């Protein structure tokens, strides 16, 4: 045996790998299996032109042998192997990759196989979990093998191994188990099976596990049956097979594997892109939303593979956040990975995949809506809120997302409608798409804001989710028709002549100013409105303001609106007409401020909001009710009951006897 010293660069790399490069210690197994798979691929390719390299008819396999007693773990293959010079060159110097050199030599060959290990310093990752590593290898066309040993220091030993078999065997003397520090018992079959399932389940060669301790017990005559090798991987990357060759049952089993879901998927989407870069994807829409779909800290993302080897379990860059409910895999042979194979070095590959896959998914959802509305309604019920987020987050796909939107409306008591269907039902003369936001359908339907629209036969969309507010701030029109809130801005759908409206405004001008002065700290202004046909009053926001529903969510329960809104009165309501006549007769009548407080409270309650001072409001209502039933003047006791919301009273004639 000959003792050698690692180059200075390799010494530094080894220290970096052991202490800093990898985020998980169990990644060493992925690296060793990747190297073994590459060795088998290379042998298979070389044997096409040199059949003598595979004189041994044994099938190409990867073996993992564990000895819990000796605390050793061996990963071996019967692939191409390495010569002594290749061992010195690739392991004794900085991160030399035999796979990369092989790919470079055969770059122009159409038959060259895809290799995993064209990157990385994976062999050195062994020292994260082992204090001694022994490598035995023999190249397929050599007579003598090579043995290499190291304890992770700057020195290593190398020598000949005449009885070595073709291929490579890496034996690790494992460090003590330290689960708190991430050091699992890597001799346990369930631990190895879990890691193979995670990282290498779709490697094309069988990965067989053997417990050497159980075999030793059998040789000592204990009566224990010699355990048969257990194949740990499925070897079925179904995304590489034509869809016509894969059964629905296989797709369902694969979905359960990647999603950890026991049910069947609602929809599957398969795609393959070829060109400057090649990548394929198999994506599923679950039947039910996960419990943490709307948790900001919840993990999401597709599984990212390179040559059937898992690179990232949750790659968030593959899809926009609003499609976080999707499950599946993306596999690409062209990923520029860093040395640890855990991150991509260049973002433009992911940008291209993300753009292609997003359009693929949105097209599939659109096709589902057209072909199977019932299934699409099920999808929307589970994931519609997430898809709505995309209208604001993804301007490149906003038009496609807008056509996927569905919501409740006054057209149907239970069904959902799209914007395109709404536009198709619009009567002649209607120019705008009307909507109203609220806490729930029942509250919206009782809103006074809808009365005039309902009387004109206009359909109104009901927006009952908090995300709808963000959606409407981004989506201002659809197919050239503006989206308008029934509770915002000026209601300008006129039915009467301008002369009648102007005359009515002039007739009520004094009363509106008096009410506005009394409510100046609580409302922006008081005006007449055509929004209502039956109700007496409502509140209207500015076009760019948040709805009271969203303001309540932001501020919490039991609070009034943060911004002052406009109090609108129905000038044709008998009570408003009578109140105006009273004002004309006596502008200082103490009933005027009482009526102002009552009208504001009624408007707040009518939209489903919460009163700022409910006790004061009930005092006003009690005082007005007492006057109505007793037909007596207001006394000072009534003023105290009202909580100071009205002016000082004076004897007056009841409204009923004006």
Buried (B, 14 or more C-beta within 10 A) or exposed (E): EEEBEBEEEBBEBBBBBBEEBBEEBBBBBBBBBBBBBBBBBBBBBBBEEEEEBBEEEEEBBBBBBBBBEBBBBBBBBBBBBBBBEBBBBBBBEBBBBBBBBBBEEBEEEEEBBBBBBBBBBBBBBBBBBBEBBBBBBBBBEBEEBBBBBBEBEBEBBBEEBEEBBBBBBBBBBBBEEEEEEEBBBBBBBEBBBBBBBBBBBBBBBBBBBBBBBBBBBEEEEEEEEEBEBBEBBBBBBBBEEEEEEBEEEEBBEBBBBBBEBEEBBBBBBBBBBEEEBEBBBBBBBBBBBBEEBEEEEEEBBBBBBBBBBBBBEEBBBBBBBBBBBBBBBBBBBEBEBEBBBBEBEEEEBBEBBBEBBBBBBBEBBBEBBEEEBEBBBBBBEBBBBBBBBBBBBBEEBBEBBBBBBBBBBBBEEEEBBBBEBBBEEBEEEBEBBBBBBBBEBEBBBEBBBBBBBBEBEBBBBBBBBBBBBBBBEEBEEBEEBEBBBBBBBEBEBEEEEEEEBEEBEEBBEEBBBBBBEBBEEBBBBBBBBBBBBEBBBBBBBBEEBBBBBBBBBEEEEEEBBEEBBBBBBBBEBEBBBBBBEBBEEBEEBBBBBBBBBBBBBBBBEBBBBBBBBEEBBBBBBEBBEBBEEEEEBBEEEBBEBBBEBBBEBEEBBBBEEB
